[in-house]
Amino acid sequence: MRVLGVDPGLTRCGVGVVEGVAGRPLTMIGVGVVRTPADAELGLRLVAIERGIEQWLDEHRPEFVAVERVFSQHNVRTVMGTAQASAVAMLCAARRGIPVALHTPSEVKAAVTGSGRADKAQVGAMVTRLLRLDAPPKPADAADALALAICHIWRAPAQNRLQQAVALYTANATKGRTA
């Protein structure tokens, strides 16, 4: 499974591609950051993010895109920019028919470090260890994007089984009611 992780942001949008399956060693395919100038007009920044993500999709051909789920923060301006960058990533994937999964920051931290309250340094250290890298990816947005991809690879099989079980239960319950 090849997953593009996206840590959305207007100034720095982390991107990272990881390949592998749950229970086996994972491989980092690529990591980076799509940057936009903070003083540029919003529409132009979103176009730059779109172009950057499209380049990553063209180059790495992921099977899935994992995006950090936007959560409420105290700074509404930051949340809006994050949500807009997140929407661009989802749009780029959807346009190509690539499935998108959203993962919360605490879900990603728990998957990678074992604690949903881990700090950025702990996430970076575990990403480095899990992908057998020489040093943590910089900036932290890049490490977070890799952590998103790892989280998706590890959690997707369980999520798929859960979705199948719910669908089967719903189908059987419907049959029971109509019989």
Helices and strands as residue ranges (DSSP letters): E 2-7, E 12-19, E 27-35, H 42-60, E 64-68, H 76-95, E 100-103, H 105-113, H 120-130, H 140-178
